[in-house]
């Protein structure tokens, strides 16, 4: 059986790294893309050093994948940029950076990956966030970008469905990643303080804890794998330990 190939952007982050491991353990060849060389996983089948927020990067990325592997069975759009500022303090450059990384890069990546995905009748998995449906103060640009990504996911599903390419989104809640630590560490909190904040945040969840990156990775694998989710497209799966199930007034 031909080994399937997945491309994962933002592979050096918490969810990206865990997702690469999940796919590798499931027998896929894993291509990781990230703007950071230093923290990239060492066991990838191919690593592409690129900043997906730039206009030209997606073309070069998928040309390289085509040349080295000749196929692509799944694209996981995981790279993201988060700015934690009030609307009043968010500059135009801040807003553009968030949108370029979290929305435009996915639009362009899918355009350039599409010829390969059409051949394999593959799948696209876009990593959105619970901030697309229920958000917090001080994260407006990020929330807006993740909401836009849900609309883009539905549009892609409609356009590519008849050709057999599925497109779905995953909406992680609070997950124990460097991004979560950075957010909780605002105000120069120490490592012990951050762990206390994580435990406190976890207690607000129905399941009594925050998520682990590999749990999101397993959900991504489910949506990417045509043997597991062949009749799903245009959908958004919330993976948040029940956080958005509870009324804020409860």
C-alpha positions as CSV (number, residue, x, y, z in Angstrom):
1,X,0.0,0.0,0.0
2,X,1.3,3.5,-0.9
3,X,2.2,5.5,2.1
4,X,0.0,8.6,2.5
5,X,1.6,12.1,2.8
6,X,0.4,14.9,5.1
7,X,1.7,18.5,5.2
8,X,1.4,20.3,8.6
9,X,2.1,24.0,8.9
10,X,3.2,25.4,12.3
11,X,4.8,22.0,13.0
12,X,7.1,23.4,15.7
13,X,4.3,24.5,18.0
14,X,2.5,22.3,20.6
15,X,-0.4,21.1,18.5
16,X,1.7,20.9,15.3
17,X,4.4,18.8,16.9
18,X,1.9,16.4,18.5
19,X,0.0,16.1,15.3
20,X,3.1,15.2,13.4
21,X,3.7,12.4,15.9
22,X,0.1,11.2,15.7
23,X,0.3,10.9,11.9
24,X,3.7,9.3,11.9
25,X,2.5,6.7,14.4
26,X,-0.4,6.0,12.1
27,X,2.0,5.3,9.2
28,X,1.8,8.5,7.3
29,X,4.8,10.3,5.8
30,X,4.9,13.8,7.5
31,X,6.0,17.0,5.9
32,X,6.4,19.8,8.5
33,X,6.4,23.5,7.7
34,X,7.5,26.2,10.1
35,X,9.3,29.5,10.2
36,X,11.4,28.2,13.1
37,X,14.3,25.8,12.3
38,X,15.5,25.5,15.9
39,X,12.4,24.0,17.4
40,X,11.3,21.8,14.5
41,X,10.7,18.1,15.3
42,X,13.6,16.0,14.3
43,X,11.8,12.9,13.0
44,X,9.9,14.4,10.1
45,X,10.2,12.9,6.6
46,X,10.7,16.4,5.2
47,X,11.0,19.8,6.9
48,X,10.4,23.0,4.9
49,X,11.6,26.2,6.5
50,X,9.1,28.8,5.4
51,X,6.9,31.6,6.8
52,X,3.4,30.8,5.5
53,X,2.2,34.4,6.3
54,X,4.2,35.6,3.2
55,X,2.6,35.6,-0.2
56,X,5.2,33.5,-2.1
57,X,5.8,30.8,0.5
58,X,2.8,28.5,-0.3
59,X,3.8,28.1,-4.0
60,X,7.4,27.1,-3.0
61,X,6.2,24.7,-0.3
62,X,3.9,22.7,-2.5
63,X,6.3,22.6,-5.4
64,X,8.8,21.1,-3.0
65,X,6.3,18.5,-1.8
66,X,5.4,17.6,-5.3
67,X,9.0,17.2,-6.3
68,X,10.0,15.1,-3.3
69,X,6.9,13.0,-2.7
70,X,4.8,13.3,-5.8
71,X,1.6,13.3,-3.8
72,X,-0.3,14.9,-0.9
73,X,-3.2,13.2,0.9
74,X,-3.9,15.8,3.6
75,X,-3.1,19.4,4.4
76,X,-3.3,20.5,8.0
77,X,-3.4,24.3,8.2
78,X,-2.2,24.7,11.8
79,X,0.2,27.8,11.8
80,X,-1.3,30.7,13.7
81,X,-0.3,34.0,15.2
82,X,-2.0,35.5,18.3
83,X,-1.9,39.1,19.5
84,X,-3.4,39.8,22.9
85,X,-4.4,43.4,22.8
86,X,-7.6,45.4,23.2
87,X,-9.3,46.7,20.0
88,X,-8.2,50.2,20.9
89,X,-4.5,49.1,21.2
90,X,-4.4,46.8,18.1
91,X,-2.6,48.6,15.3
92,X,-3.4,48.1,11.6
93,X,-0.1,46.2,11.3
94,X,-1.0,43.9,14.2
95,X,-4.4,43.2,12.6
96,X,-2.9,42.5,9.2
97,X,-0.2,40.2,10.6
98,X,-2.9,38.1,12.4
99,X,-5.1,37.9,9.2
100,X,-2.2,37.2,6.9
101,X,-1.0,34.2,9.0
102,X,-4.4,32.9,10.2
103,X,-6.5,33.4,7.0
104,X,-4.6,34.5,3.9
105,X,-1.9,31.9,4.3
106,X,-4.6,29.2,4.4
107,X,-6.3,30.6,1.3
108,X,-3.0,30.6,-0.6
109,X,-1.8,27.2,0.7
110,X,-5.0,25.5,-0.4
111,X,-4.8,27.2,-3.9
112,X,-1.3,25.8,-4.4
113,X,-2.0,22.4,-2.7
114,X,-5.2,21.8,-4.6
115,X,-3.7,20.1,-7.7
116,X,-2.1,17.5,-5.5
117,X,-5.2,17.0,-3.3
118,X,-7.4,16.6,-6.4
119,X,-5.2,13.7,-7.6
120,X,-5.4,11.9,-4.2
121,X,-9.0,13.0,-3.4
122,X,-7.5,14.2,-0.2
123,X,-8.6,16.2,2.8
124,X,-8.0,19.7,4.3
125,X,-8.1,20.3,8.0
126,X,-8.1,23.9,9.2
127,X,-7.2,24.6,12.8
128,X,-9.6,27.3,14.0
129,X,-10.3,27.9,17.7
130,X,-13.1,28.1,20.2
131,X,-12.5,31.9,20.0
132,X,-14.4,31.7,16.7
133,X,-17.6,31.0,18.7
134,X,-17.0,32.3,22.2
135,X,-14.2,34.6,23.0
136,X,-12.5,36.8,25.6
137,X,-11.6,40.4,26.2
138,X,-8.3,41.5,24.6
139,X,-8.0,39.0,21.7
140,X,-10.3,40.5,19.1
141,X,-8.0,40.2,16.0
142,X,-7.3,36.5,16.7
143,X,-11.0,35.8,17.3
144,X,-12.0,37.5,14.1
145,X,-9.4,35.5,12.1
146,X,-10.6,32.2,13.5
147,X,-14.2,33.1,12.8
148,X,-13.3,33.9,9.2
149,X,-11.6,30.6,8.9
150,X,-14.9,28.8,9.7
151,X,-16.5,30.6,6.8
152,X,-13.6,29.8,4.5
153,X,-13.8,26.1,5.5
154,X,-17.4,25.9,4.5
155,X,-16.7,27.7,1.2
156,X,-13.8,25.2,0.4
157,X,-16.0,22.3,1.2
158,X,-18.7,23.5,-1.2
159,X,-16.2,24.2,-4.0
160,X,-14.2,21.0,-3.7
161,X,-16.8,18.5,-2.7
162,X,-17.8,17.2,-6.1
163,X,-14.1,16.6,-6.8
164,X,-13.8,14.4,-3.7
165,X,-11.7,16.8,-1.6
166,X,-13.1,17.2,1.9
167,X,-12.5,20.3,4.1
168,X,-13.3,20.5,7.9
169,X,-12.1,22.5,10.8
170,X,-11.0,21.7,14.4
171,X,-11.8,24.3,17.1
172,X,-9.4,23.5,20.1
173,X,-10.2,25.0,23.5
174,X,-7.5,25.5,26.1
175,X,-4.6,23.2,25.3
176,X,-1.4,22.9,27.2
177,X,0.9,24.5,24.6
178,X,3.5,27.2,24.5
179,X,0.8,29.6,23.1
180,X,-1.3,29.0,26.2
181,X,1.7,29.4,28.5
182,X,2.5,32.7,26.8
183,X,-1.0,34.0,27.2
184,X,-1.1,33.0,30.8
185,X,2.3,34.4,31.4
186,X,1.4,38.0,30.6
187,X,2.4,40.1,33.5
188,X,5.7,38.2,34.0
189,X,4.2,35.2,35.8
190,X,6.7,32.6,36.9
191,X,6.6,28.9,35.8
192,X,4.9,27.9,39.1
193,X,2.3,30.7,38.7
194,X,1.5,29.5,35.1
195,X,1.0,25.9,36.3
196,X,-1.4,27.2,39.0
197,X,-3.2,29.2,36.3
198,X,-3.4,26.1,34.1
199,X,-4.9,24.1,36.9
200,X,-7.3,26.9,37.7
201,X,-8.3,27.1,34.1
202,X,-8.8,23.4,33.9
203,X,-11.2,23.4,36.8
204,X,-13.5,25.6,34.7
205,X,-13.9,22.9,32.2
206,X,-16.6,20.2,32.4
207,X,-13.8,17.6,32.3
208,X,-11.8,19.3,35.0
209,X,-8.6,19.9,33.0
210,X,-7.2,21.6,29.9
211,X,-6.5,19.5,26.8
212,X,-3.3,17.9,25.7
213,X,-1.8,18.5,22.2
214,X,-2.0,14.8,21.2
215,X,-5.8,14.9,21.8
216,X,-6.1,17.6,19.2
217,X,-3.8,15.6,16.9
218,X,-6.0,12.6,17.1
219,X,-9.0,14.7,16.1
220,X,-7.1,16.1,13.2
221,X,-6.1,12.6,12.1
222,X,-9.7,11.5,12.2
223,X,-10.8,14.4,9.9
224,X,-7.8,13.9,7.5
225,X,-8.2,10.2,7.1
226,X,-10.7,9.1,4.3
227,X,-11.1,5.8,6.0
228,X,-12.3,7.4,9.2
229,X,-14.4,10.4,8.2
230,X,-15.2,9.9,4.6
231,X,-18.8,11.4,4.8
232,X,-17.8,14.6,6.7
233,X,-17.1,17.9,5.0
234,X,-17.8,21.5,5.8
235,X,-17.9,20.8,9.5
236,X,-16.4,22.3,12.6
237,X,-15.5,20.0,15.5
238,X,-15.1,21.7,18.9
239,X,-12.6,20.0,21.1
240,X,-12.7,22.0,24.4
241,X,-13.4,19.6,27.3
242,X,-16.9,20.9,27.4
243,X,-16.0,24.5,28.0
244,X,-18.5,26.0,25.5
245,X,-21.3,23.7,26.6
246,X,-21.7,25.5,29.9
247,X,-23.7,28.7,30.2
248,X,-21.6,31.6,31.5
249,X,-24.4,32.4,33.9
250,X,-24.5,29.0,35.5
